[in-house]
Amino acid sequence: MSDQLPTALLVEATLTPLNGRGIFYYITNKGNHASGVIMLKLSDTKGQCSLLIQQRDLEGVMGWMHVLGEEVVEEQKADDYIRRAIARDPDIWVIEIEDPDRHNPFEGNIIG
Protein backbone atom coordinates (compact mmCIF):
# COMPACT_ATOMS: atom_id res chain seq x y z
CA MET A 1 0.00 0.00 0.00
CA SER A 2 1.26 3.37 -0.83
CA ASP A 3 1.77 5.63 2.13
CA GLN A 4 1.78 8.58 -0.28
CA LEU A 5 -1.60 8.19 -1.96
CA PRO A 6 -4.59 9.76 -0.24
CA THR A 7 -6.91 7.05 1.05
CA ALA A 8 -9.74 8.06 -1.30
CA LEU A 9 -7.52 7.60 -4.37
CA LEU A 10 -6.15 4.29 -3.09
CA VAL A 11 -9.70 3.03 -2.56
CA GLU A 12 -10.83 4.13 -6.02
CA ALA A 13 -7.77 2.70 -7.78
CA THR A 14 -8.08 -0.64 -5.99
CA LEU A 15 -11.84 -1.12 -6.22
CA THR A 16 -12.59 0.08 -9.76
CA PRO A 17 -11.12 -3.04 -11.45
CA LEU A 18 -13.42 -5.24 -9.35
CA ASN A 19 -16.39 -4.07 -11.42
CA GLY A 20 -14.96 -5.72 -14.52
CA ARG A 21 -14.56 -9.00 -12.64
CA GLY A 22 -18.15 -9.02 -11.39
CA ILE A 23 -17.18 -8.55 -7.75
CA PHE A 24 -19.55 -6.26 -5.89
CA TYR A 25 -18.43 -3.82 -3.24
CA TYR A 26 -20.03 -1.16 -1.10
CA ILE A 27 -18.37 1.73 0.65
CA THR A 28 -20.50 1.84 3.78
CA ASN A 29 -18.52 4.60 5.49
CA LYS A 30 -16.38 7.15 3.68
CA GLY A 31 -13.65 8.21 6.03
CA ASN A 32 -11.06 10.93 5.89
CA HIS A 33 -10.19 11.65 2.24
CA ALA A 34 -6.48 11.98 2.84
CA SER A 35 -5.58 9.64 5.66
CA GLY A 36 -8.50 7.50 6.84
CA VAL A 37 -7.77 3.92 7.91
CA ILE A 38 -9.48 1.20 5.85
CA MET A 39 -11.54 -1.62 7.34
CA LEU A 40 -12.62 -4.42 5.00
CA LYS A 41 -15.52 -6.78 5.41
CA LEU A 42 -14.91 -9.60 2.94
CA SER A 43 -18.16 -11.57 2.64
CA ASP A 44 -18.73 -14.92 1.00
CA THR A 45 -22.20 -16.01 -0.09
CA LYS A 46 -22.79 -18.20 3.00
CA GLY A 47 -23.05 -15.60 5.78
CA GLN A 48 -19.39 -15.83 6.77
CA CYS A 49 -16.88 -13.03 6.41
CA SER A 50 -13.39 -11.85 7.21
CA LEU A 51 -12.98 -8.49 8.93
CA LEU A 52 -9.63 -6.82 8.29
CA ILE A 53 -8.15 -3.46 9.21
CA GLN A 54 -5.03 -1.68 8.04
CA GLN A 55 -2.21 -2.02 10.53
CA ARG A 56 1.53 -1.43 10.53
CA ASP A 57 3.90 -4.23 11.49
CA LEU A 58 6.91 -3.79 13.79
CA GLU A 59 9.01 -2.46 10.89
CA GLY A 60 6.35 0.10 9.97
CA VAL A 61 5.17 -1.72 6.83
CA MET A 62 1.44 -1.43 6.18
CA GLY A 63 -0.48 -4.69 6.19
CA TRP A 64 -3.76 -6.15 7.39
CA MET A 65 -4.89 -7.61 10.69
CA HIS A 66 -7.94 -9.75 11.47
CA VAL A 67 -9.93 -7.37 13.66
CA LEU A 68 -11.68 -9.96 15.80
CA GLY A 69 -8.71 -12.31 16.06
CA GLU A 70 -10.35 -14.91 13.82
CA GLU A 71 -9.97 -15.41 10.08
CA VAL A 72 -13.68 -16.12 9.57
CA VAL A 73 -16.53 -14.72 11.64
CA GLU A 74 -20.31 -14.59 11.41
CA GLU A 75 -21.58 -11.60 9.52
CA GLN A 76 -23.63 -10.24 12.44
CA LYS A 77 -20.56 -10.24 14.70
CA ALA A 78 -18.64 -8.26 12.06
CA ASP A 79 -21.52 -5.79 11.57
CA ASP A 80 -21.73 -5.15 15.31
CA TYR A 81 -17.99 -4.44 15.46
CA ILE A 82 -18.18 -2.12 12.43
CA ARG A 83 -20.94 -0.04 14.07
CA ARG A 84 -18.82 0.37 17.21
CA ALA A 85 -15.71 1.24 15.16
CA ILE A 86 -17.51 4.00 13.24
CA ALA A 87 -18.90 5.42 16.49
CA ARG A 88 -15.34 5.61 17.88
CA ASP A 89 -13.70 6.85 14.67
CA PRO A 90 -15.96 8.39 12.02
CA ASP A 91 -12.89 8.94 9.78
CA ILE A 92 -12.51 5.21 9.17
CA TRP A 93 -13.29 3.82 5.70
CA VAL A 94 -15.50 0.72 5.77
CA ILE A 95 -15.69 -1.29 2.58
CA GLU A 96 -17.76 -4.44 2.13
CA ILE A 97 -16.70 -6.75 -0.70
CA GLU A 98 -18.77 -9.73 -1.80
CA ASP A 99 -16.38 -12.42 -3.01
CA PRO A 100 -16.87 -16.18 -2.50
CA ASP A 101 -13.11 -16.50 -1.88
CA ARG A 102 -12.99 -13.52 0.53
CA HIS A 103 -9.97 -12.16 -1.39
CA ASN A 104 -8.44 -8.87 -0.21
CA PRO A 105 -7.80 -6.73 -3.33
CA PHE A 106 -5.52 -4.32 -1.46
CA GLU A 107 -1.77 -4.80 -1.16
CA GLY A 108 -0.21 -5.93 2.08
CA ASN A 109 0.30 -9.09 4.06
CA ILE A 110 -1.69 -10.38 7.01
CA ILE A 111 0.00 -9.30 10.24
CA GLY A 112 -0.11 -11.55 13.26
N, C-alpha and C positions, 0 to 999 in steps of 0.2 A: 504494500500500500504506500502510496506516495504521501509523505508528510508535508509536501508542498502544495498539493491540490486542495482547494477548498472542498469541504465535505460534499456540498451540493453537486459540484462538478464530478467528483469521484463516484457518487451515487448514480448520476445520469450516465456517465461513461460505462459503468459496470452493468447497469440494468438494461439499457437500451437494446443490446444484442439479444437479451432473453426473449424479446418479442418475436424475433425471427425463428426462434427455436420452439415456440409454443409454450413457453414457461410463463405462467402468470405471476405477477407480483403486485403488491399494494404498499404504498408508503402510508402507514397509518399515523405517523407522527413526524412532521418535518421539523427537524431541530435547527440548531444554529447553522446558518449558511456556510460560514467559514470554518468552524472548528467543532461542530457537534460530533459526539461519539455515536457510532452505529451499533444498533442491536438488531440481530436477524432472527426471525422466527421462520425456520425451514420446515414446512409442513408436507407430509406425504398425503396420500389419499385415504388413510386409514385412521385418522384422528391422533396420530403420533407426530411429534415434532422435535426438532433440536432448537435450543435457544442459545444463541451465541452473542457475545459482546466483544467489541474491540478492546484489546488489552496489550500493554507492552510487556515483553519478557525482561529478564534481568539485565540483558545487554541493551535494552531500549528499543528493540525491534518490534514493530507492530505485528500483532497476530490476533488470534481469536480464542476466547475461553468459553467453556460451557457454563452458562450463568448459574444453573441450578445444581451443578456438580455431576450431572448425569448426561450421557450422550443423547438419550431419547426420553422425552417426558410426555405426559398427557397434555393435550392442547389446552384444557381448562387451567391446568397448573401454570402453563406458560402465559396464558392471557392474564391471569391474576397477577403474576410477577410484572408483566409489562405495564399494567395499570399503576402499580405501586412505583415502578421506575419513572414513569412519566410524571407522576405527582411529585417525586423528589427532584427530578431534573427535566424540566420541560424542553431543554435544548437538545435532548437526545433524539436521534433519528431511529425510528422503528420501521423496519421493512419486513413484510411477510412475503415469502416466496413459496409457491406451490410447486413442488418437484418430488415425484415419487422416490427419487434417490436422496433427497435432502442435501443436495450439493450446494456448497457455498461458492458463489461466483466471484467473490472478492479474493484478492491476494492475501496471503498470510497463512502461517501454520497454526495448528491448535496448540495452545499453551497449557501445560499442566495436565 
